[in-house]
Amino acid sequence: MQLPLQVTYRDLAPSQAVTAKIRGKADKLERFYDRITGCRVMVEAPHAHRHKGRIFHVRIGLTVPDGELVVSRDHHDRPGYTDLYVAIRDAFDAAGRKLKAYARRRRGDVKAHDAQPNERVLRIASERGDGVIDSDDGRGILHRNGSPDGAFDALHVEVEVHSVEENGTRARTAGRRREV
């Protein structure tokens, strides 16, 4: 980090042990993305609950090249947040996930999806409710029963269709993708 870590305590006495734990967690964030320019952590214990005890809030602000990533863990209904170290752990875990997603977007990583096979309608016999499809892996038959409601009736020659696999069997679906 280019700027030193800033830890702020609200309604809570500063603790060297807590600050050391936060510093260790902040240093680990740089493994996910090494261009973090600053990290601000605010630890808060707003008020004591009569039955639940003290619930801690942890807010992390990470300064990155395009702006700031903010994570706030302040759930009132989580009994685990009566333990300050659990609240810190959960907040830094969420910050790590957010930072990983930010780094993937910056790198331009995109999930690769399997390409749909190229299939198009060669002939269609609407009175019989079937047709012939030409695909990359050969010719096949299209049936009205294998199509979503009304999709078969909207088909015509040269429209692209795609296949869907259900229960281990491949069925061609007459869903219109785009016209050729």
C-alpha positions as CSV (number, residue, x, y, z in Angstrom):
1,M,0.0,0.0,0.0
2,Q,1.2,3.4,-0.8
3,L,-0.5,5.1,2.1
4,P,-0.3,3.7,5.7
5,L,-3.2,1.7,7.1
6,Q,-5.7,3.9,9.1
7,V,-7.6,2.2,11.9
8,T,-10.3,4.3,13.6
9,Y,-12.2,3.2,16.8
10,R,-15.6,4.6,17.7
11,D,-17.3,4.0,21.0
12,L,-14.5,1.6,21.8
13,A,-11.1,1.9,23.4
14,P,-8.2,1.4,20.9
15,S,-6.4,-2.0,21.2
16,Q,-3.0,-2.9,20.0
17,A,-4.1,-6.6,19.6
18,V,-7.0,-5.6,17.4
19,T,-4.9,-3.2,15.4
20,A,-2.3,-5.9,14.8
21,K,-5.0,-8.4,13.6
22,I,-6.4,-5.7,11.2
23,R,-2.9,-5.0,9.9
24,G,-2.3,-8.7,9.2
25,K,-5.6,-9.0,7.4
26,A,-5.0,-5.8,5.4
27,D,-1.5,-7.1,4.3
28,K,-3.2,-10.3,3.0
29,L,-5.5,-8.2,0.7
30,E,-2.4,-7.2,-1.3
31,R,-2.1,-10.8,-2.5
32,F,-5.4,-10.3,-4.4
33,Y,-4.5,-7.0,-6.0
34,D,-1.2,-5.3,-5.5
35,R,-2.2,-1.8,-6.6
36,I,-4.2,-0.9,-3.4
37,T,-3.2,2.7,-2.6
38,G,-4.9,3.0,0.8
39,C,-6.9,1.1,3.4
40,R,-9.1,2.7,6.1
41,V,-10.8,0.5,8.7
42,M,-13.4,1.7,11.2
43,V,-14.3,-0.5,14.1
44,E,-17.4,0.6,16.0
45,A,-19.4,-0.6,19.0
46,P,-22.4,1.7,18.8
47,H,-24.3,0.6,21.9
48,A,-24.7,-2.3,24.2
49,H,-27.9,-4.4,23.8
50,R,-29.5,-5.6,27.0
51,H,-30.0,-9.2,25.7
52,K,-27.5,-9.6,22.9
53,G,-24.5,-7.8,24.3
54,R,-22.3,-5.5,22.3
55,I,-22.5,-5.9,18.5
56,F,-19.5,-4.7,16.6
57,H,-19.5,-2.9,13.2
58,V,-16.5,-3.1,10.9
59,R,-16.2,-0.9,7.8
60,I,-13.3,-1.1,5.3
61,G,-12.6,1.4,2.6
62,L,-10.0,0.3,0.0
63,T,-8.6,3.0,-2.3
64,V,-7.8,1.5,-5.8
65,P,-6.8,3.2,-9.1
66,D,-10.4,3.7,-10.3
67,G,-12.0,4.8,-7.0
68,E,-12.9,3.1,-3.7
69,L,-14.2,-0.2,-2.7
70,V,-16.3,-0.2,0.5
71,V,-17.3,-3.1,2.7
72,S,-19.5,-2.7,5.7
73,R,-20.4,-5.4,8.2
74,D,-23.0,-4.2,10.6
75,H,-25.7,-6.8,10.8
76,H,-27.8,-6.3,13.9
77,D,-29.2,-9.8,13.7
78,R,-25.9,-11.7,13.6
79,P,-25.1,-13.0,17.1
80,G,-21.5,-13.8,16.0
81,Y,-20.8,-10.1,15.7
82,T,-20.7,-9.9,19.5
83,D,-17.2,-11.2,19.0
84,L,-15.0,-8.4,17.5
85,Y,-12.6,-10.8,15.8
86,V,-15.5,-12.6,14.0
87,A,-16.7,-9.2,12.7
88,I,-13.2,-8.4,11.5
89,R,-12.7,-11.7,9.8
90,D,-16.1,-11.5,8.0
91,A,-15.5,-7.9,6.8
92,F,-12.0,-8.8,5.5
93,D,-13.3,-11.9,3.8
94,A,-16.0,-9.8,2.0
95,A,-13.3,-7.2,1.1
96,G,-11.2,-10.0,-0.4
97,R,-14.1,-11.2,-2.5
98,K,-14.9,-7.7,-3.7
99,L,-11.2,-7.0,-4.5
100,K,-10.8,-10.3,-6.5
101,A,-13.9,-9.3,-8.5
102,Y,-12.5,-5.8,-9.1
103,A,-9.1,-7.3,-10.2
104,R,-10.8,-9.7,-12.7
105,R,-12.7,-6.7,-14.2
106,R,-9.5,-4.7,-14.5
107,R,-7.8,-7.6,-16.3
108,G,-10.7,-8.1,-18.6
109,D,-11.2,-11.7,-17.5
110,V,-14.5,-13.0,-18.8
111,K,-16.0,-16.4,-18.3
112,A,-15.8,-18.6,-21.4
113,H,-19.0,-20.3,-22.4
114,D,-19.3,-23.3,-24.6
115,A,-20.1,-22.2,-28.1
116,Q,-23.6,-23.1,-29.3
117,P,-23.5,-25.4,-32.3
118,N,-24.5,-23.7,-35.6
119,E,-27.9,-25.1,-36.6
120,R,-30.4,-23.7,-39.0
121,V,-33.7,-24.8,-40.4
122,L,-33.5,-26.4,-43.9
123,R,-37.1,-27.5,-44.4
124,I,-40.2,-27.1,-42.3
125,A,-43.5,-29.0,-42.5
126,S,-45.9,-27.1,-40.2
127,E,-48.9,-29.3,-41.0
128,R,-47.0,-32.3,-39.8
129,G,-45.2,-30.5,-37.0
130,D,-41.7,-31.3,-38.0
131,G,-38.7,-30.1,-39.9
132,V,-35.1,-30.8,-41.0
133,I,-32.2,-29.0,-39.4
134,D,-28.7,-28.7,-40.8
135,S,-26.0,-28.5,-38.0
136,D,-22.2,-28.7,-37.6
137,D,-22.5,-32.4,-36.7
138,G,-24.9,-33.4,-39.4
139,R,-28.6,-33.2,-40.1
140,G,-31.4,-33.6,-37.6
141,I,-35.1,-33.5,-37.2
142,L,-37.0,-30.8,-35.3
143,H,-40.4,-31.6,-33.7
144,R,-43.2,-29.2,-32.6
145,N,-43.2,-31.1,-29.2
146,G,-39.6,-30.2,-28.6
147,S,-40.1,-26.5,-29.0
148,P,-41.2,-23.9,-26.5
149,D,-44.8,-22.7,-26.7
150,G,-45.4,-21.0,-30.1
151,A,-41.8,-21.0,-31.2
152,F,-42.3,-23.8,-33.8
153,D,-45.0,-21.8,-35.6
154,A,-42.7,-18.7,-35.8
155,L,-39.9,-20.7,-37.6
156,H,-39.1,-20.5,-41.3
157,V,-36.3,-21.6,-43.5
158,E,-32.8,-20.3,-42.7
159,V,-33.6,-19.4,-39.0
160,E,-30.9,-20.5,-36.6
161,V,-32.0,-22.7,-33.7
162,H,-30.1,-24.3,-30.8
163,S,-30.1,-27.6,-28.9
164,V,-30.8,-28.2,-25.2
165,E,-29.7,-31.2,-23.3
166,E,-32.1,-32.6,-20.8
167,N,-31.7,-35.8,-18.8
168,G,-28.8,-36.9,-20.9
169,T,-30.7,-36.6,-24.2
170,R,-30.2,-33.8,-26.7
171,A,-33.4,-32.1,-27.9
172,R,-33.4,-29.3,-30.5
173,T,-35.3,-26.3,-29.4
174,A,-36.8,-24.0,-31.9
175,G,-36.0,-20.9,-30.1
176,R,-35.1,-18.1,-32.5
177,R,-31.6,-16.7,-32.1
178,R,-31.0,-14.6,-35.1
179,E,-31.8,-14.7,-38.8
180,V,-29.1,-15.6,-41.4
